[in-house]
């Protein structure tokens, strides 16, 4: 089987960089693309919030060029909901980091299964792709809270996703992985989903070991499932865990109908598991890693840094640096005092009034003002670099002055090549991406290092088909 890929919600190409072990900044050329061991036959990236620019798509094109559908059209920068999935080229692996939304379903006679997703819920575009193309393998990434959402019906959304795979003839493994737990440079927890069509050689190899056989009984069945989660499964071979207790594996049958599941299903999915023929097997796992730890300090600049990244003294502190809390329940601070990093990251108490008129004191604790060199970076968000509690503030290695992360540092925190987001190809014209957009792209991306690790298993699996 050829190693061919379709990358949905592609961003600036995190999956592509990981699968092809791209460590250096590349500019599109047919020769560069020919060197990639995974051939990307189509990708999709469209940002609805961008009215006049499509920086992520254009950055992707700058590095990798574009792809045409079976009709010879370039639909890579169209709303994925409007793309006819049957026109996509065939591929062996579907990948994507899809947005976390409400996955509930609405009744309709317009779709093959009698159900459709609500408009704007992008999971349904993945399901349409599964229906139209039936790819042998699928690798998806999402936030860790996917397993517990929505809050009022915990587990429903993930249950819908698993049921969609079931209905299309797939077995699914999942694992919540924190990149820092395996030595990488960011504390970022994400849910990864690996699905394989039940008629693949890989599926038959796995299913022969875990399908329930009454002759062997429940205990032996749990042992077989536990062996997949702990030793033999896709994630088990890439990300070792501490041995699990098979008796702690929870088992739950998914409802047959998506409508019934959407309305009534609730279940506490753990951070690892398998779905086979509509039955869920899940348990809590703990990483088992003792290798090198990459830290924030390892990816920081050591030379000259542009002055735009440094924070003016008056924006740092409104009082002495050792003051880590404020109490506005008696006297309010001035607007200027509140617009400092010391105030933003410090503990605080301030009066608030609820919508019903109830008055109360809001409080929150302090977080470190300066991020430490000797630990992995905290989780980057799309607000990185803005005036936000979650923004990283560091001490410059050369000058000792306080500053924000550079765009290049955010790229390295996500495992991208340095400078990956600097340029875009806008209809043949090369332009620079604004710094705030570069940091936004990285806050929205995945940790490329994890995909590089997974590629070893993926390549072996596809090569064996």
FIFI-220525 format. One record per residue (C-alpha): chain; residue in one letter; x, y, z. Coordinates in steps of 0.05 Angstrom, whole numbers, plus 5000, padded with zeros to 4 digits. Example, Ala and Ser with C-alpha at 12.3 -4.5 7.8 and 13.67 -1.06 7.14 Angstrom:
FIFI-220525
+-------+------+------+------+------+
: kette : rest :   xx :   yy :   zz :
+-------+------+------+------+------+
:     A :    A : 5246 : 4910 : 5156 :
:     A :    S : 5273 : 4979 : 5143 :
+-------+------+------+------+------+
This chain:
FIFI-220525
+-------+------+------+------+------+
: kette : rest :   xx :   yy :   zz :
+-------+------+------+------+------+
:     A :    X : 5000 : 5000 : 5000 :
:     A :    X : 5026 : 5069 : 4981 :
:     A :    X : 5036 : 5119 : 5037 :
:     A :    X : 4987 : 5173 : 5015 :
:     A :    X : 4955 : 5225 : 5060 :
:     A :    X : 4896 : 5272 : 5062 :
:     A :    X : 4905 : 5327 : 5114 :
:     A :    X : 4842 : 5361 : 5138 :
:     A :    X : 4843 : 5424 : 5181 :
:     A :    X : 4915 : 5427 : 5161 :
:     A :    X : 4936 : 5492 : 5193 :
:     A :    X : 5008 : 5506 : 5172 :
:     A :    X : 5023 : 5432 : 5162 :
:     A :    X : 5038 : 5401 : 5230 :
:     A :    X : 5019 : 5330 : 5210 :
:     A :    X : 5058 : 5337 : 5144 :
:     A :    X : 5121 : 5361 : 5180 :
:     A :    X : 5115 : 5304 : 5230 :
:     A :    X : 5101 : 5247 : 5181 :
:     A :    X : 5158 : 5268 : 5136 :
:     A :    X : 5207 : 5286 : 5192 :
:     A :    X : 5216 : 5357 : 5165 :
:     A :    X : 5266 : 5391 : 5210 :
:     A :    X : 5291 : 5447 : 5164 :
:     A :    X : 5253 : 5504 : 5133 :
:     A :    X : 5232 : 5483 : 5062 :
:     A :    X : 5204 : 5524 : 5005 :
:     A :    X : 5158 : 5489 : 4955 :
:     A :    X : 5189 : 5455 : 4896 :
:     A :    X : 5172 : 5390 : 4860 :
:     A :    X : 5239 : 5363 : 4882 :
:     A :    X : 5226 : 5376 : 4956 :
:     A :    X : 5157 : 5344 : 4952 :
:     A :    X : 5186 : 5283 : 4917 :
:     A :    X : 5232 : 5271 : 4977 :
:     A :    X : 5173 : 5265 : 5025 :
:     A :    X : 5160 : 5192 : 5042 :
:     A :    X : 5085 : 5206 : 5053 :
:     A :    X : 5053 : 5235 : 4991 :
:     A :    X : 5000 : 5287 : 5009 :
:     A :    X : 4947 : 5281 : 4955 :
:     A :    X : 4900 : 5333 : 4983 :
:     A :    X : 4893 : 5380 : 5042 :
:     A :    X : 4842 : 5430 : 5068 :
:     A :    X : 4853 : 5494 : 5107 :
:     A :    X : 4801 : 5549 : 5111 :
:     A :    X : 4795 : 5600 : 5167 :
:     A :    X : 4724 : 5629 : 5169 :
:     A :    X : 4744 : 5686 : 5215 :
:     A :    X : 4794 : 5712 : 5163 :
:     A :    X : 4757 : 5758 : 5115 :
:     A :    X : 4814 : 5783 : 5072 :
:     A :    X : 4872 : 5736 : 5086 :
:     A :    X : 4883 : 5661 : 5094 :
:     A :    X : 4951 : 5661 : 5127 :
:     A :    X : 4952 : 5588 : 5149 :
:     A :    X : 4932 : 5562 : 5080 :
:     A :    X : 4980 : 5608 : 5045 :
:     A :    X : 5037 : 5588 : 5092 :
:     A :    X : 5022 : 5515 : 5077 :
:     A :    X : 5025 : 5529 : 5002 :
:     A :    X : 5091 : 5568 : 5009 :
:     A :    X : 5123 : 5505 : 5038 :
:     A :    X : 5087 : 5449 : 5002 :
:     A :    X : 5048 : 5475 : 4942 :
:     A :    X : 4975 : 5460 : 4931 :
:     A :    X : 4935 : 5398 : 4911 :
:     A :    X : 4881 : 5389 : 4859 :
:     A :    X : 4819 : 5345 : 4865 :
:     A :    X : 4798 : 5292 : 4815 :
:     A :    X : 4766 : 5345 : 4771 :
:     A :    X : 4829 : 5385 : 4768 :
:     A :    X : 4803 : 5440 : 4815 :
:     A :    X : 4838 : 5471 : 4874 :
:     A :    X : 4788 : 5468 : 4931 :
:     A :    X : 4840 : 5467 : 4987 :
:     A :    X : 4819 : 5537 : 5012 :
:     A :    X : 4744 : 5527 : 5010 :
:     A :    X : 4698 : 5513 : 5069 :
:     A :    X : 4706 : 5438 : 5080 :
:     A :    X : 4631 : 5431 : 5091 :
:     A :    X : 4619 : 5453 : 5019 :
:     A :    X : 4672 : 5408 : 4987 :
:     A :    X : 4645 : 5346 : 4951 :
:     A :    X : 4685 : 5291 : 4986 :
:     A :    X : 4676 : 5243 : 4928 :
:     A :    X : 4721 : 5287 : 4886 :
:     A :    X : 4781 : 5278 : 4932 :
:     A :    X : 4838 : 5234 : 4908 :
:     A :    X : 4844 : 5166 : 4941 :
:     A :    X : 4890 : 5160 : 5002 :
:     A :    X : 4912 : 5109 : 5053 :
:     A :    X : 4915 : 5156 : 5114 :
:     A :    X : 4868 : 5211 : 5136 :
:     A :    X : 4896 : 5260 : 5187 :
:     A :    X : 4872 : 5323 : 5220 :
:     A :    X : 4867 : 5365 : 5282 :
:     A :    X : 4793 : 5382 : 5282 :
:     A :    X : 4761 : 5436 : 5325 :
:     A :    X : 4727 : 5415 : 5390 :
:     A :    X : 4653 : 5433 : 5386 :
:     A :    X : 4584 : 5406 : 5405 :
:     A :    X : 4575 : 5342 : 5365 :
:     A :    X : 4501 : 5331 : 5376 :
:     A :    X : 4460 : 5308 : 5316 :
:     A :    X : 4396 : 5331 : 5282 :
:     A :    X : 4346 : 5287 : 5247 :
:     A :    X : 4345 : 5289 : 5171 :
:     A :    X : 4326 : 5245 : 5113 :
:     A :    X : 4379 : 5277 : 5069 :
:     A :    X : 4438 : 5234 : 5091 :
:     A :    X : 4453 : 5161 : 5082 :
:     A :    X : 4448 : 5144 : 5156 :
:     A :    X : 4385 : 5186 : 5167 :
:     A :    X : 4422 : 5234 : 5212 :
:     A :    X : 4463 : 5295 : 5200 :
:     A :    X : 4508 : 5339 : 5242 :
:     A :    X : 4488 : 5410 : 5257 :
:     A :    X : 4515 : 5460 : 5207 :
:     A :    X : 4583 : 5486 : 5227 :
:     A :    X : 4603 : 5424 : 5267 :
:     A :    X : 4665 : 5402 : 5231 :
:     A :    X : 4666 : 5330 : 5255 :
:     A :    X : 4611 : 5315 : 5205 :
:     A :    X : 4658 : 5334 : 5148 :
:     A :    X : 4705 : 5281 : 5173 :
:     A :    X : 4648 : 5231 : 5175 :
:     A :    X : 4629 : 5250 : 5103 :
:     A :    X : 4701 : 5237 : 5083 :
:     A :    X : 4700 : 5169 : 5117 :
:     A :    X : 4636 : 5152 : 5080 :
:     A :    X : 4660 : 5176 : 5012 :
:     A :    X : 4732 : 5152 : 5013 :
:     A :    X : 4735 : 5095 : 5064 :
:     A :    X : 4809 : 5107 : 5080 :
:     A :    X : 4843 : 5046 : 5111 :
:     A :    X : 4874 : 5088 : 5168 :
:     A :    X : 4856 : 5152 : 5206 :
:     A :    X : 4897 : 5193 : 5256 :
:     A :    X : 4862 : 5252 : 5289 :
:     A :    X : 4880 : 5301 : 5344 :
:     A :    X : 4836 : 5342 : 5391 :
:     A :    X : 4836 : 5374 : 5459 :
:     A :    X : 4836 : 5329 : 5520 :
:     A :    X : 4768 : 5353 : 5544 :
:     A :    X : 4737 : 5319 : 5483 :
:     A :    X : 4729 : 5256 : 5524 :
:     A :    X : 4687 : 5292 : 5577 :
:     A :    X : 4645 : 5340 : 5536 :
:     A :    X : 4593 : 5367 : 5540 :
:     A :    X : 4592 : 5383 : 5614 :
:     A :    X : 4518 : 5367 : 5621 :
:     A :    X : 4523 : 5299 : 5586 :
:     A :    X : 4595 : 5277 : 5596 :
:     A :    X : 4623 : 5231 : 5544 :
:     A :    X : 4567 : 5242 : 5493 :
:     A :    X : 4610 : 5277 : 5441 :
:     A :    X : 4665 : 5224 : 5441 :
:     A :    X : 4613 : 5170 : 5440 :
:     A :    X : 4583 : 5200 : 5377 :
:     A :    X : 4652 : 5201 : 5344 :
:     A :    X : 4665 : 5128 : 5363 :
:     A :    X : 4596 : 5108 : 5338 :
:     A :    X : 4609 : 5141 : 5271 :
:     A :    X : 4672 : 5100 : 5264 :
:     A :    X : 4634 : 5037 : 5284 :
:     A :    X : 4581 : 5050 : 5232 :
:     A :    X : 4634 : 5058 : 5177 :
:     A :    X : 4669 : 4993 : 5197 :
:     A :    X : 4728 : 5017 : 5238 :
:     A :    X : 4762 : 4997 : 5303 :
:     A :    X : 4788 : 5055 : 5344 :
:     A :    X : 4844 : 5065 : 5394 :
:     A :    X : 4854 : 5130 : 5433 :
:     A :    X : 4904 : 5160 : 5481 :
:     A :    X : 4909 : 5227 : 5516 :
:     A :    X : 4983 : 5246 : 5510 :
:     A :    X : 5020 : 5302 : 5545 :
:     A :    X : 5081 : 5317 : 5502 :
:     A :    X : 5123 : 5335 : 5562 :
:     A :    X : 5110 : 5266 : 5593 :
:     A :    X : 5152 : 5237 : 5537 :
:     A :    X : 5210 : 5287 : 5540 :
:     A :    X : 5185 : 5341 : 5493 :
:     A :    X : 5186 : 5416 : 5504 :
:     A :    X : 5113 : 5433 : 5520 :
:     A :    X : 5063 : 5412 : 5572 :
:     A :    X : 5006 : 5401 : 5523 :
:     A :    X : 4953 : 5347 : 5533 :
:     A :    X : 4916 : 5325 : 5471 :
:     A :    X : 4870 : 5268 : 5452 :
:     A :    X : 4896 : 5226 : 5394 :
:     A :    X : 4850 : 5178 : 5357 :
:     A :    X : 4876 : 5122 : 5313 :
:     A :    X : 4824 : 5084 : 5272 :
:     A :    X : 4833 : 5026 : 5224 :
:     A :    X : 4784 : 4996 : 5176 :
:     A :    X : 4764 : 4926 : 5197 :
:     A :    X : 4784 : 4894 : 5131 :
:     A :    X : 4857 : 4916 : 5135 :
:     A :    X : 4912 : 4866 : 5151 :
:     A :    X : 4929 : 4908 : 5212 :
:     A :    X : 4858 : 4904 : 5238 :
:     A :    X : 4854 : 4829 : 5228 :
:     A :    X : 4919 : 4821 : 5266 :
:     A :    X : 4892 : 4862 : 5325 :
:     A :    X : 4821 : 4835 : 5323 :
:     A :    X : 4842 : 4762 : 5322 :
:     A :    X : 4872 : 4776 : 5391 :
:     A :    X : 4817 : 4816 : 5424 :
:     A :    X : 4749 : 4793 : 5396 :
:     A :    X : 4708 : 4763 : 5451 :
:     A :    X : 4704 : 4687 : 5451 :
:     A :    X : 4657 : 4655 : 5502 :
:     A :    X : 4703 : 4594 : 5507 :
:     A :    X : 4757 : 4638 : 5540 :
:     A :    X : 4712 : 4678 : 5585 :
:     A :    X : 4710 : 4751 : 5609 :
:     A :    X : 4776 : 4749 : 5647 :
:     A :    X : 4816 : 4726 : 5586 :
:     A :    X : 4780 : 4778 : 5543 :
:     A :    X : 4800 : 4834 : 5590 :
:     A :    X : 4871 : 4809 : 5588 :
:     A :    X : 4872 : 4812 : 5513 :
:     A :    X : 4843 : 4883 : 5513 :
:     A :    X : 4893 : 4903 : 5566 :
:     A :    X : 4950 : 4876 : 5524 :
:     A :    X : 4929 : 4922 : 5466 :
:     A :    X : 4924 : 4983 : 5511 :
:     A :    X : 4990 : 4969 : 5547 :
:     A :    X : 5036 : 4932 : 5498 :
:     A :    X : 5012 : 4915 : 5428 :
:     A :    X : 4967 : 4973 : 5407 :
:     A :    X : 4985 : 5032 : 5363 :
:     A :    X : 4997 : 5081 : 5420 :
:     A :    X : 5026 : 5029 : 5467 :
:     A :    X : 5086 : 5017 : 5421 :
:     A :    X : 5101 : 5091 : 5413 :
:     A :    X : 5086 : 5117 : 5483 :
:     A :    X : 5102 : 5067 : 5540 :
:     A :    X : 5058 : 5065 : 5601 :
:     A :    X : 5061 : 5035 : 5671 :
:     A :    X : 5029 : 4965 : 5672 :
:     A :    X : 4953 : 4968 : 5680 :
:     A :    X : 4906 : 4926 : 5721 :
:     A :    X : 4859 : 4890 : 5673 :
:     A :    X : 4803 : 4888 : 5725 :
:     A :    X : 4801 : 4965 : 5722 :
:     A :    X : 4783 : 4966 : 5649 :
:     A :    X : 4712 : 4994 : 5642 :
:     A :    X : 4666 : 4964 : 5589 :
:     A :    X : 4607 : 5000 : 5557 :
:     A :    X : 4564 : 4985 : 5497 :
:     A :    X : 4548 : 5044 : 5452 :
:     A :    X : 4474 : 5052 : 5433 :
:     A :    X : 4459 : 5028 : 5362 :
:     A :    X : 4429 : 5093 : 5337 :
:     A :    X : 4465 : 5160 : 5335 :
:     A :    X : 4400 : 5196 : 5353 :
:     A :    X : 4391 : 5155 : 5416 :
:     A :    X : 4464 : 5165 : 5433 :
:     A :    X : 4461 : 5240 : 5422 :
:     A :    X : 4400 : 5247 : 5467 :
:     A :    X : 4416 : 5199 : 5524 :
:     A :    X : 4487 : 5171 : 5525 :
:     A :    X : 4533 : 5189 : 5583 :
:     A :    X : 4598 : 5155 : 5601 :
:     A :    X : 4664 : 5172 : 5635 :
:     A :    X : 4717 : 5156 : 5584 :
:     A :    X : 4786 : 5148 : 5612 :
:     A :    X : 4850 : 5172 : 5578 :
:     A :    X : 4863 : 5107 : 5540 :
:     A :    X : 4819 : 5057 : 5507 :
:     A :    X : 4794 : 5015 : 5449 :
:     A :    X : 4727 : 5012 : 5412 :
:     A :    X : 4711 : 4946 : 5378 :
:     A :    X : 4644 : 4931 : 5344 :
:     A :    X : 4610 : 4986 : 5385 :
:     A :    X : 4637 : 4963 : 5452 :
:     A :    X : 4682 : 5011 : 5490 :
:     A :    X : 4740 : 4987 : 5534 :
:     A :    X : 4774 : 5042 : 5573 :
:     A :    X : 4821 : 5052 : 5632 :
:     A :    X : 4867 : 5104 : 5662 :
:     A :    X : 4940 : 5098 : 5641 :
:     A :    X : 5003 : 5131 : 5667 :
:     A :    X : 5064 : 5148 : 5623 :
:     A :    X : 5128 : 5110 : 5634 :
:     A :    X : 5186 : 5152 : 5609 :
:     A :    X : 5256 : 5164 : 5638 :
:     A :    X : 5294 : 5195 : 5580 :
:     A :    X : 5319 : 5265 : 5565 :
:     A :    X : 5272 : 5324 : 5579 :
:     A :    X : 5273 : 5383 : 5531 :
:     A :    X : 5258 : 5448 : 5568 :
:     A :    X : 5237 : 5518 : 5550 :
:     A :    X : 5308 : 5540 : 5560 :
:     A :    X : 5331 : 5492 : 5507 :
:     A :    X : 5289 : 5525 : 5452 :
:     A :    X : 5301 : 5598 : 5472 :
:     A :    X : 5343 : 5647 : 5433 :
:     A :    X : 5414 : 5658 : 5458 :
:     A :    X : 5432 : 5717 : 5413 :
:     A :    X : 5403 : 5785 : 5397 :
:     A :    X : 5327 : 5790 : 5401 :
:     A :    X : 5287 : 5844 : 5365 :
:     A :    X : 5266 : 5901 : 5411 :
:     A :    X : 5192 : 5891 : 5394 :
:     A :    X : 5190 : 5830 : 5441 :
:     A :    X : 5215 : 5866 : 5503 :
:     A :    X : 5164 : 5891 : 5555 :
:     A :    X : 5171 : 5964 : 5578 :
:     A :    X : 5185 : 5971 : 5653 :
:     A :    X : 5120 : 6010 : 5665 :
:     A :    X : 5080 : 5951 : 5636 :
:     A :    X : 5114 : 5900 : 5681 :
:     A :    X : 5102 : 5925 : 5752 :
:     A :    X : 5055 : 5975 : 5784 :
:     A :    X : 5089 : 5965 : 5852 :
:     A :    X : 5148 : 5925 : 5880 :
:     A :    X : 5166 : 5861 : 5841 :
:     A :    X : 5158 : 5817 : 5902 :
:     A :    X : 5084 : 5835 : 5910 :
:     A :    X : 5044 : 5777 : 5881 :
:     A :    X : 4972 : 5795 : 5900 :
:     A :    X : 4922 : 5852 : 5899 :
:     A :    X : 4859 : 5865 : 5940 :
:     A :    X : 4808 : 5911 : 5907 :
:     A :    X : 4751 : 5892 : 5953 :
:     A :    X : 4762 : 5959 : 5989 :
:     A :    X : 4800 : 6005 : 5941 :
:     A :    X : 4802 : 5996 : 5865 :
:     A :    X : 4868 : 6001 : 5828 :
:     A :    X : 4875 : 6051 : 5772 :
:     A :    X : 4868 : 6031 : 5699 :
:     A :    X : 4943 : 6039 : 5690 :
:     A :    X : 4959 : 5994 : 5749 :
:     A :    X : 4912 : 5940 : 5724 :
:     A :    X : 4944 : 5941 : 5655 :
:     A :    X : 5009 : 5911 : 5680 :
:     A :    X : 5035 : 5840 : 5678 :
:     A :    X : 5044 : 5840 : 5753 :
:     A :    X : 4970 : 5852 : 5763 :
:     A :    X : 4948 : 5804 : 5708 :
:     A :    X : 4989 : 5745 : 5733 :
:     A :    X : 4981 : 5761 : 5807 :
:     A :    X : 4929 : 5737 : 5856 :
:     A :    X : 4870 : 5784 : 5862 :
:     A :    X : 4805 : 5799 : 5897 :
:     A :    X : 4754 : 5845 : 5867 :
:     A :    X : 4680 : 5858 : 5875 :
:     A :    X : 4633 : 5832 : 5821 :
:     A :    X : 4558 : 5835 : 5809 :
:     A :    X : 4521 : 5776 : 5779 :
:     A :    X : 4467 : 5783 : 5726 :
:     A :    X : 4414 : 5775 : 5781 :
:     A :    X : 4443 : 5832 : 5821 :
:     A :    X : 4479 : 5788 : 5872 :
:     A :    X : 4545 : 5820 : 5895 :
:     A :    X : 4605 : 5776 : 5909 :
:     A :    X : 4681 : 5777 : 5913 :
:     A :    X : 4717 : 5745 : 5854 :
:     A :    X : 4785 : 5717 : 5870 :
:     A :    X : 4840 : 5679 : 5834 :
:     A :    X : 4909 : 5656 : 5853 :
:     A :    X : 4976 : 5679 : 5829 :
:     A :    X : 5015 : 5645 : 5773 :
:     A :    X : 5090 : 5653 : 5762 :
:     A :    X : 5107 : 5719 : 5729 :
:     A :    X : 5169 : 5692 : 5694 :
:     A :    X : 5169 : 5624 : 5661 :
:     A :    X : 5226 : 5579 : 5683 :
:     A :    X : 5281 : 5556 : 5637 :
:     A :    X : 5288 : 5486 : 5668 :
:     A :    X : 5217 : 5462 : 5654 :
:     A :    X : 5178 : 5449 : 5590 :
:     A :    X : 5137 : 5508 : 5566 :
:     A :    X : 5066 : 5514 : 5590 :
:     A :    X : 5010 : 5499 : 5540 :
:     A :    X : 5010 : 5552 : 5486 :
:     A :    X : 4943 : 5582 : 5467 :
:     A :    X : 4922 : 5623 : 5407 :
:     A :    X : 4926 : 5685 : 5453 :
:     A :    X : 5002 : 5675 : 5460 :
:     A :    X : 5037 : 5742 : 5459 :
:     A :    X : 4975 : 5781 : 5476 :
:     A :    X : 4961 : 5814 : 5544 :
:     A :    X : 4936 : 5750 : 5576 :
:     A :    X : 4950 : 5709 : 5639 :
:     A :    X : 4969 : 5650 : 5596 :
:     A :    X : 5022 : 5687 : 5555 :
:     A :    X : 5093 : 5665 : 5568 :
:     A :    X : 5141 : 5717 : 5597 :
:     A :    X : 5215 : 5700 : 5597 :
:     A :    X : 5281 : 5729 : 5618 :
:     A :    X : 5324 : 5742 : 5556 :
:     A :    X : 5386 : 5698 : 5557 :
:     A :    X : 5432 : 5751 : 5530 :
:     A :    X : 5408 : 5815 : 5565 :
:     A :    X : 5370 : 5788 : 5625 :
:     A :    X : 5312 : 5834 : 5608 :
:     A :    X : 5240 : 5811 : 5609 :
:     A :    X : 5205 : 5797 : 5544 :
:     A :    X : 5153 : 5757 : 5506 :
:     A :    X : 5169 : 5695 : 5466 :
:     A :    X : 5193 : 5707 : 5395 :
:     A :    X : 5154 : 5677 : 5337 :
:     A :    X : 5212 : 5629 : 5325 :
:     A :    X : 5211 : 5606 : 5397 :
:     A :    X : 5137 : 5589 : 5392 :
:     A :    X : 5152 : 5548 : 5329 :
:     A :    X : 5205 : 5508 : 5366 :
:     A :    X : 5159 : 5498 : 5426 :
:     A :    X : 5112 : 5463 : 5378 :
:     A :    X : 5168 : 5425 : 5343 :
:     A :    X : 5164 : 5461 : 5277 :
:     A :    X : 5226 : 5482 : 5238 :
:     A :    X : 5250 : 5552 : 5259 :
:     A :    X : 5220 : 5604 : 5213 :
:     A :    X : 5164 : 5558 : 5188 :
:     A :    X : 5110 : 5611 : 5194 :
:     A :    X : 5149 : 5671 : 5169 :
:     A :    X : 5127 : 5670 : 5096 :
:     A :    X : 5063 : 5657 : 5057 :
:     A :    X : 5049 : 5647 : 4984 :
:     A :    X : 4990 : 5692 : 4967 :
:     A :    X : 4971 : 5676 : 4895 :
:     A :    X : 5043 : 5671 : 4874 :
:     A :    X : 5068 : 5731 : 4914 :
:     A :    X : 5111 : 5716 : 4976 :
:     A :    X : 5091 : 5759 : 5036 :
:     A :    X : 5111 : 5758 : 5110 :
:     A :    X : 5061 : 5735 : 5161 :
:     A :    X : 5049 : 5785 : 5219 :
:     A :    X : 5081 : 5765 : 5285 :
:     A :    X : 5015 : 5761 : 5321 :
:     A :    X : 4988 : 5714 : 5268 :
:     A :    X : 5051 : 5671 : 5272 :
:     A :    X : 5040 : 5661 : 5347 :
:     A :    X : 4966 : 5648 : 5336 :
:     A :    X : 4983 : 5593 : 5286 :
:     A :    X : 5029 : 5560 : 5337 :
:     A :    X : 4977 : 5565 : 5393 :
:     A :    X : 4930 : 5528 : 5346 :
:     A :    X : 4979 : 5474 : 5325 :
:     A :    X : 4999 : 5406 : 5351 :
:     A :    X : 5067 : 5383 : 5378 :
:     A :    X : 5100 : 5358 : 5314 :
:     A :    X : 5149 : 5314 : 5354 :
:     A :    X : 5091 : 5268 : 5373 :
:     A :    X : 5073 : 5256 : 5301 :
:     A :    X : 5146 : 5240 : 5285 :
:     A :    X : 5144 : 5187 : 5339 :
:     A :    X : 5078 : 5158 : 5312 :
:     A :    X : 5105 : 5156 : 5241 :
:     A :    X : 5149 : 5096 : 5256 :
:     A :    X : 5087 : 5054 : 5273 :
:     A :    X : 5046 : 5084 : 5216 :
:     A :    X : 5099 : 5070 : 5164 :
:     A :    X : 5106 : 4998 : 5187 :
:     A :    X : 5031 : 4987 : 5187 :
:     A :    X : 5019 : 5016 : 5118 :
:     A :    X : 5080 : 4983 : 5088 :
:     A :    X : 5054 : 4915 : 5112 :
:     A :    X : 4986 : 4923 : 5077 :
+-------+------+------+------+------+
